[in-house]
Amino acid sequence: MEAQVNKETCIGCGRCVTTSPEVFRMFKRKSAIRTDADYSMTNYVEMAAKNCPSKSISVNVVTPAADPD
């Protein structure tokens, strides 16, 4: 899983930080992804994206590459 924040549309309300502080933090009055983000609590990351009032958070599921044998 990987999350991204669109800083152009983020309104800086901080809901994502309240919902998933392991992944999100505030930086210059906007949401940002922590450099040490812990995606182990995926349901909270998805909830943060769903509850973002400006819909500035996108969540991508990263699947491991298939073994070619």
C-alpha positions in Angstrom: 0.0 0.0 0.0 1.1 3.5 -0.7 -0.6 6.8 -0.1 -0.1 10.2 -1.8 -1.3 13.7 -0.9 -2.2 16.3 -3.5 -0.8 19.4 -1.9 -2.6 21.6 -4.4 -6.0 20.6 -3.1 -5.2 19.8 0.5 -6.9 22.2 2.9 -4.8 21.3 5.9 -7.7 20.2 8.2 -5.6 17.4 9.8 -8.2 14.7 9.7 -5.8 12.3 8.1 -3.2 12.9 10.9 -5.9 12.2 13.5 -7.0 9.1 11.7 -3.7 7.6 10.8 -0.7 9.4 12.5 1.6 6.5 11.6 1.4 7.6 7.9 0.4 11.2 7.8 1.8 14.4 9.4 1.3 18.1 9.0 4.0 20.1 7.2 3.7 23.8 6.3 -0.1 23.6 7.1 -0.6 20.8 4.6 -0.8 17.0 5.0 2.3 15.1 4.1 3.4 11.4 4.1 5.8 10.5 6.9 9.2 9.4 5.8 8.9 6.5 8.2 5.3 5.7 7.3 3.9 2.5 8.7 1.3 1.1 6.4 0.5 -1.9 8.6 -2.9 -0.5 9.7 -4.2 -0.3 6.2 -7.8 0.2 7.2 -6.9 3.5 8.9 -5.1 4.8 5.8 -8.1 3.9 3.6 -10.4 5.6 6.2 -8.2 8.8 6.1 -8.5 8.9 2.3 -12.2 8.3 2.4 -12.8 11.0 5.0 -10.6 13.6 3.4 -13.0 16.6 2.8 -11.0 17.8 -0.2 -10.4 14.2 -1.6 -6.7 15.0 -1.7 -5.5 11.6 -0.6 -5.1 8.7 -3.0 -4.3 5.2 -1.9 -2.6 2.6 -4.2 -2.3 -1.1 -3.5 1.2 -2.2 -4.5 1.2 -5.9 -5.4 4.5 -7.8 -5.4 5.8 -8.9 -8.8 4.9 -12.4 -9.8 7.6 -15.0 -9.7 8.5 -15.8 -13.4 9.0 -19.5 -12.9 
